[in-house]
């Protein structure tokens, strides 16, 4: 599937002395798929290390010397790790926070090596970290669900996407194209932008197959509640998670979730869902000047859900 984030990755690859790139986003938005396609297509060698699936690999990264780390990786995986020719992909890095801290040494001592790290629950580690952050030595990229234009490409509507990309609001849109775009927009609102759901719909042409994919994704999100930290209450997380889609578009009030539970208990549950990128807060601002965030009110906000199809 064509993701516009690929253009960013290409710019990053050819930039002088690229910093290790941290790819952030919720589960199932296609982070690993994007990096694998990018690595296989644009590098001679692609080496993937998954810290959840292979926790023993953490020992390889115990050294702060990136040259030694690369030598051990070459021995373990039988692949050459050469700056400029290899993409090193560190997946599920939230399971190895000490490796995240050591990314600074790759930038300082092996600046030509392209390193991408990804993690679905990475924001929990970044918020509660006890290690020294590699400030200024890494850069971040957020990946969300597929946009409407990406959906058009996935549905084989390349010509429509090209036309829309060059369209300016001051122009008049021909009615025949307007109706075509509206029909596909209604379809997108039902299917959503989660890659697995889009793929299921594109391959089977069936909303039933698409719904099965979405149910699987929602089940994955619920299964993750136990990983939100020792102080997270899975019951409250599930309660807020189930109510958010019903409250989108309105000012968020904890009493609309459950009148019997205090906001001091529901608030942390919402914050954890936002850290997992399943939800996002939109705070109110009086907009009396720049920057708008200077008058943002943390007590008055709306909440968005990750994906319209899942919602």
C-alpha positions as CSV (number, residue, x, y, z in Angstrom):
1,X,0.0,0.0,0.0
2,X,1.3,3.4,-1.0
3,X,1.9,5.6,2.1
4,X,2.8,9.3,1.7
5,X,5.2,8.9,4.7
6,X,7.5,7.1,2.2
7,X,8.4,10.5,0.7
8,X,9.6,11.6,4.1
9,X,11.7,8.5,4.5
10,X,13.3,9.0,1.2
11,X,14.2,12.6,2.1
12,X,15.6,11.3,5.4
13,X,17.7,8.7,3.6
14,X,19.4,11.2,1.4
15,X,19.9,13.9,4.0
16,X,23.4,14.5,5.2
17,X,24.2,12.6,8.4
18,X,20.6,11.3,9.1
19,X,19.7,10.9,12.7
20,X,18.2,7.7,14.0
21,X,14.5,8.0,13.1
22,X,11.8,7.1,15.7
23,X,8.5,6.0,14.1
24,X,5.6,6.5,16.5
25,X,1.9,5.6,16.2
26,X,-0.8,3.3,17.4
27,X,-0.8,-0.4,16.8
28,X,-1.8,-1.7,13.3
29,X,-1.3,1.6,11.4
30,X,1.4,0.0,9.3
31,X,4.6,1.2,10.8
32,X,6.5,-2.1,10.4
33,X,5.1,-2.7,6.9
34,X,6.2,0.7,5.8
35,X,9.7,0.3,7.1
36,X,10.1,-3.2,5.6
37,X,8.9,-2.0,2.2
38,X,11.2,1.0,2.4
39,X,14.2,-1.1,3.5
40,X,13.8,-3.8,0.9
41,X,13.3,-1.3,-2.0
42,X,15.9,1.3,-1.2
43,X,18.8,-0.4,0.6
44,X,21.2,-3.2,-0.3
45,X,20.7,-4.9,3.1
46,X,17.7,-4.7,5.5
47,X,18.2,-6.0,9.0
48,X,15.2,-6.2,11.4
49,X,15.5,-6.8,15.1
50,X,12.2,-7.3,17.1
51,X,12.7,-6.9,20.8
52,X,9.3,-8.4,21.8
53,X,9.8,-11.4,19.6
54,X,13.5,-11.9,20.4
55,X,14.2,-10.4,23.8
56,X,17.6,-12.2,23.9
57,X,18.9,-9.8,21.2
58,X,19.0,-7.1,23.9
59,X,22.3,-8.5,25.0
60,X,23.8,-7.6,21.6
61,X,23.0,-3.9,22.3
62,X,24.5,-3.9,25.8
63,X,27.6,-2.2,24.5
64,X,27.7,1.6,23.9
65,X,30.0,1.0,21.0
66,X,27.9,0.9,17.8
67,X,30.8,-0.6,15.8
68,X,30.8,-3.6,18.3
69,X,27.0,-3.8,18.2
70,X,27.1,-4.0,14.4
71,X,29.8,-6.7,14.4
72,X,27.6,-8.8,16.7
73,X,24.6,-8.3,14.6
74,X,26.5,-9.3,11.5
75,X,27.6,-12.5,13.3
76,X,24.1,-13.3,14.5
77,X,22.1,-12.6,11.4
78,X,24.7,-13.2,8.7
79,X,24.1,-9.8,7.0
80,X,26.6,-7.0,6.4
81,X,25.8,-3.8,8.4
82,X,27.5,-1.1,6.3
83,X,26.8,2.6,6.6
84,X,25.0,3.9,3.5
85,X,24.0,0.4,2.3
86,X,22.1,-1.1,5.3
87,X,18.9,-0.1,7.0
88,X,18.8,-1.3,10.6
89,X,15.2,-1.6,11.9
90,X,14.7,-1.9,15.6
91,X,11.0,-2.9,16.1
92,X,9.0,-2.8,19.3
93,X,11.8,-0.8,20.9
94,X,9.5,0.1,23.9
95,X,10.5,-3.4,25.1
96,X,14.1,-2.3,25.3
97,X,14.2,1.3,26.6
98,X,18.0,1.1,27.3
99,X,18.5,0.6,23.5
100,X,16.5,3.7,22.9
101,X,18.9,5.7,25.1
102,X,21.9,4.3,23.2
103,X,20.7,5.5,19.8
104,X,22.7,8.7,20.4
105,X,25.9,6.7,19.9
106,X,24.9,5.6,16.5
107,X,24.4,9.2,15.4
108,X,27.7,10.3,17.1
109,X,30.0,7.5,16.1
110,X,28.3,5.9,13.0
111,X,26.5,8.8,11.4
112,X,26.3,7.1,8.0
113,X,24.3,4.2,9.2
114,X,20.5,4.5,8.7
115,X,18.6,3.4,11.8
116,X,14.8,3.3,12.2
117,X,13.2,2.4,15.5
118,X,9.4,1.8,16.0
119,X,7.2,1.0,18.9
120,X,3.4,1.1,19.4
121,X,3.4,1.8,23.1
122,X,6.6,3.9,23.0
123,X,5.0,7.0,24.5
124,X,4.7,5.2,27.8
125,X,8.4,4.7,27.9
126,X,9.2,8.2,26.8
127,X,6.9,9.7,29.5
128,X,8.2,7.5,32.4
129,X,11.8,7.0,31.3
130,X,14.6,6.8,33.8
131,X,17.4,6.9,31.2
132,X,19.1,9.8,29.6
133,X,17.1,10.9,26.5
134,X,19.1,11.3,23.3
135,X,18.0,14.9,22.8
136,X,19.0,16.3,19.5
137,X,20.4,12.9,18.4
138,X,17.2,11.4,17.1
139,X,14.2,12.6,15.1
140,X,10.5,11.5,15.2
141,X,7.9,10.7,12.6
142,X,4.2,10.0,13.5
143,X,2.3,7.5,11.3
144,X,-1.5,7.4,11.6
145,X,-4.2,5.5,9.6
146,X,-4.4,5.9,5.8
147,X,-5.7,9.2,4.6
148,X,-8.5,9.6,2.1
149,X,-6.0,10.1,-0.7
150,X,-4.0,7.0,0.3
151,X,-7.3,5.1,0.4
152,X,-7.9,6.2,-3.2
153,X,-4.6,4.7,-4.2
154,X,-5.3,1.5,-2.4
155,X,-8.6,1.2,-4.3
156,X,-6.8,1.6,-7.6
157,X,-8.0,5.2,-8.2
158,X,-4.6,6.7,-9.1
159,X,-6.0,9.1,-11.6
160,X,-8.6,10.5,-9.2
161,X,-5.9,10.9,-6.5
162,X,-3.6,12.8,-9.0
163,X,-6.5,15.0,-10.0
164,X,-7.4,15.7,-6.4
165,X,-3.8,16.4,-5.4
166,X,-3.7,19.2,-8.0
167,X,-7.1,20.6,-7.2
168,X,-7.4,24.1,-5.6
169,X,-10.5,25.1,-3.6
170,X,-10.9,28.2,-5.8
171,X,-11.6,25.9,-8.8
172,X,-15.0,24.6,-9.7
173,X,-15.2,20.8,-9.4
174,X,-17.1,19.1,-12.2
175,X,-20.2,17.4,-10.9
176,X,-19.4,14.0,-12.3
177,X,-16.1,14.0,-10.4
178,X,-17.7,15.5,-7.3
179,X,-20.2,12.6,-7.2
180,X,-17.4,10.1,-7.7
181,X,-15.3,11.6,-4.8
182,X,-18.4,11.7,-2.5
183,X,-19.2,8.0,-3.2
184,X,-15.6,7.0,-2.4
185,X,-15.6,9.3,0.7
186,X,-18.8,7.5,2.1
187,X,-17.0,4.2,1.4
188,X,-13.9,5.5,3.3
189,X,-16.0,6.6,6.3
190,X,-17.2,3.0,6.6
191,X,-14.0,1.2,5.9
192,X,-11.6,3.6,7.6
193,X,-7.9,3.9,7.1
194,X,-6.5,1.0,9.1
195,X,-4.4,-0.9,6.5
196,X,-5.7,-4.3,7.4
197,X,-9.3,-3.2,7.0
198,X,-8.5,-1.4,3.7
199,X,-6.7,-4.5,2.4
200,X,-9.6,-6.8,3.4
201,X,-12.2,-4.5,1.6
202,X,-10.0,-4.0,-1.5
203,X,-9.4,-7.7,-1.9
204,X,-12.8,-9.1,-1.0
205,X,-15.0,-6.1,-1.9
206,X,-16.9,-7.1,1.2
207,X,-17.8,-5.0,4.3
208,X,-18.1,-8.3,6.2
209,X,-14.5,-9.1,5.6
210,X,-13.5,-5.6,6.4
211,X,-15.5,-5.7,9.7
212,X,-13.7,-8.9,10.8
213,X,-10.4,-7.1,10.3
214,X,-11.6,-4.1,12.3
215,X,-12.9,-6.4,15.2
216,X,-9.5,-8.0,15.3
217,X,-7.8,-4.6,15.6
218,X,-10.1,-3.5,18.4
219,X,-9.5,-6.7,20.2
220,X,-5.7,-6.0,19.9
221,X,-6.2,-2.6,21.5
222,X,-8.2,-4.1,24.4
223,X,-5.5,-6.8,24.9
224,X,-2.9,-4.0,25.2
225,X,-4.7,-2.5,28.3
226,X,-2.6,-4.8,30.5
227,X,0.6,-3.2,29.2
228,X,-0.4,0.4,30.0
229,X,1.5,0.3,33.3
230,X,1.1,-1.1,36.8
231,X,-1.3,1.7,37.9
232,X,-3.6,1.3,34.9
233,X,-7.1,0.0,35.6
234,X,-8.2,-2.3,32.7
235,X,-11.9,-1.9,33.6
236,X,-11.8,1.9,33.5
237,X,-9.7,1.8,30.3
238,X,-12.3,-0.4,28.7
239,X,-15.1,1.9,29.9
240,X,-13.5,5.1,28.5
241,X,-12.5,3.3,25.3
242,X,-16.1,2.2,24.6
243,X,-17.5,5.6,25.2
244,X,-15.1,7.8,23.2
245,X,-16.7,7.1,19.8
246,X,-20.1,8.2,21.2
247,X,-18.7,11.5,22.4
248,X,-16.6,12.6,19.4
249,X,-17.6,16.1,18.3
250,X,-18.8,17.2,21.7
251,X,-17.0,18.8,24.7
252,X,-15.7,15.9,26.7
253,X,-17.2,15.5,30.2
254,X,-16.2,12.6,32.4
255,X,-19.8,12.4,33.7
256,X,-20.8,11.3,30.2
257,X,-18.6,8.3,30.6
258,X,-19.9,7.2,34.0
259,X,-21.6,9.3,36.6
260,X,-20.7,6.9,39.3
261,X,-16.9,7.1,38.7
262,X,-14.9,10.2,39.7
263,X,-13.0,12.2,37.0
264,X,-9.8,11.7,39.1
265,X,-10.1,8.0,38.2
266,X,-11.3,8.3,34.6
267,X,-8.8,11.1,33.7
268,X,-5.7,8.8,34.0
269,X,-7.5,6.2,31.9
270,X,-8.0,8.7,29.1
271,X,-4.4,10.0,29.4
272,X,-3.2,6.4,28.9
273,X,-5.4,5.9,25.8
274,X,-3.9,9.1,24.4
275,X,-0.4,7.9,25.1
276,X,-1.2,4.7,23.2
277,X,-2.3,7.0,20.3
278,X,-5.8,5.4,20.3
279,X,-7.3,8.7,21.2
280,X,-6.3,12.4,21.0
281,X,-7.3,15.5,22.9
282,X,-8.2,18.7,21.1
283,X,-8.0,21.5,23.7
284,X,-10.0,24.7,23.6
285,X,-8.2,28.0,22.9
286,X,-9.5,31.5,22.9
287,X,-7.2,32.2,19.9
288,X,-6.5,35.8,20.8
289,X,-3.0,35.6,19.4
290,X,0.0,33.5,18.4
291,X,0.8,30.9,19.5
292,X,-2.7,29.5,19.9
293,X,-1.4,27.0,22.5
294,X,-0.6,29.9,24.9
295,X,-4.3,30.0,25.8
296,X,-5.1,26.3,25.5
297,X,-7.4,25.2,28.3
298,X,-6.6,21.7,29.7
299,X,-10.0,21.5,31.3
300,X,-12.0,22.2,28.1
301,X,-11.4,19.7,25.3
302,X,-12.8,17.3,22.8
303,X,-11.5,13.8,22.2
304,X,-10.9,12.2,18.8
305,X,-10.8,8.5,18.1
306,X,-7.9,7.0,16.1
307,X,-9.8,5.9,13.0
308,X,-13.2,6.7,11.6
309,X,-13.8,3.2,10.4
310,X,-13.1,1.7,13.8
311,X,-15.3,4.4,15.4
